[in-house]
Amino acid sequence: MTAHQPSPGTSLVGSHVPVMGREVAAALRPRDGAVFVDGTFGRGGYAEALLNAARCTVWGIDRDPQAVAHGKTLAARYDGRLSVIDGRFSEMDRLIRARGLDAVDGVALDLGVSSPQLDDPARGFSFRQDGPLDMRMESQGASAADVVNSKTEADLADIIFRLGEERHARRIARAIVARRTTRPVTRTSELADIVRAVVPRSRDGIDPATRTFQALRLYVNDELGQLDHGLSAAEAILAPGGRLAVVSFHSLEDRRVKTFLRRRAGAAPRGSRHRPEPSLETGAERPPSFRLIERQAVRPTAAEMAANPRARSARLRWAERTAAAPWPRAEPDETAA
């Protein structure tokens, strides 16, 4: 066994098993003296995988106060090698440089909501248990209840269709507006029942409320906007040879990650495959800032999917930073193409 390739029979983490933890650790190549960022810290699964594989240092970042509090407790196990920052991964370059570091050797991102957030009814992320219709990762700003009770029918339909890829979005929005004329929608069970009443159950057994809840969560937390900026922030803070590994759980996220990395690697379709991507600022040729290691997304093993059903939709994409200067910050329409 080496620091670069942990033994398949060795547990990488002490308290939380992250989705595709072994694959992410292998992609980032943990080694003594290296510095990594776990940009979506959660319960620290990727951070622990790296820390247990080598005498490296990890900076965890999370916008959820509960995750930050857990991380500060976990840090006591690692004698100064783990530090947790309260903030957004979209600002990781600024946050890390404010701590005196110019560059890091790897960045891990696990997109979406964490298992502890889903499993806590009080957070309002899941329709499987009744709780307040909240969904805020930072516990501040507009909640999902605020959105469903204040947005117009047209706006609700747009959110549910665009962010949930829900073809019954108009029907759902109409039902929400009809219901709130009698009383506000304030509970997860209420919203789930409204959706189930107007959307037929699919043959694959997925709950009809799934896409609506996904759309509201993404909207409340601006998750796709955070992803766009986070990918550029990782590009800005990674040292040459450093690696970015991103695990996503649905097509909207994965599409953005794939497009970003392919464009930065000069692998996106364009007029001539022999010419570097032009600069968005000057039109001059821009050298690739990433090198693709795997061109296709990596899927969880059958064993992992059997043990953890939440891993079934996971996709891992990773790439290595070149010595080229970072590209201009990605705009949402560019990343989503």
C-alpha positions, 0 to 999 in steps of 0.5 A: 500500500502507498499513499497514492493508492490506498488498499481496497481493504482499508477503511478511509474514514473514521466517522462518515463514508462519503460517496465514491470516497476511494475514487476521489482520494485516488484521483487527488493523490494524497501524499505527505506535505500536500495541501487540499481543499474539501470545498463541500465539507459536510461531515468531512468524509473526503477530508478524512479520506485524504488525511488518513491516506497521507500526512497532508493538510486539508482545509474544509469549507462549508456554508452550513453552520452545523457542518462547520461545528462538526468540523471543528470537533473533528479537527481535534483528531488531526493535530493541526492538519485539518482546519474548517472555514465557515464560507462558500466554496464559490469563494475558496480562492479568496478564503484560502489566500486569506489564510496565507496560501497561494495555491493548493494541490487538490480540490474535492467537491461533493455537490448537492445536499448532504445525508445529515441535511436530508435526514434531519426533518427540521432542515426541510430538505426531504419529503420523506419526513414531515418538517418545516419547508425550509431547505436553507443551507445557511439558515438565512435568507428566503426559505422554500416556504417563502418561495412557494408562497410568494412567487407567481404561478409563472415563476414557480413553473419556470423554477420547477421546470428549469431546475427540476427538469419536471415536465409537469411544472405548470400543473404543479405551480397551478396546484400550489397557487390554488392551495395557498389561496386558502392557507400558506404551504409551510410543511414538507408533507403539504408540498409533497401531497400537493405534487403527488395529487397532480403528478402520476407516479412513474414506473421507476418508482421515483416519488412524484415530489422528487423533482419539485423538491430538487428545484426548490433546493437548488433555487433557494441555495443558488446551487448552480450559480455557486457551482459556476463560481466554484469551478472557476475558484478551484481553477484559480487556487490550484497549483500546476499539477494540482487536481480537481475532483467533482462528484455530482448527483444529477444531470444539471450539475454534471453537465456544468462540470463536464462543459467547464472541464472540457472547455478548459482542457481545449476538448469542447467542440469548436470550429477547428479541433487543432486551435486552442480556445480563444480568450473571451476577453481578447479573442487571442488563443488561450492555452488549456488550464486543465488536462483531462485524466478521464474523459468519461464520468466515473460511476460508483461500484455495484457494491457501493450502490447496493450499500448506499442507494443515494450513490446510484446517481453519482458521477465523478469527473476529475482533471489536472491543472496545467501551468496556464493562467486561469481563464476569465471567470465562467458565466452561467450561460457558458458553463451550462452550454 
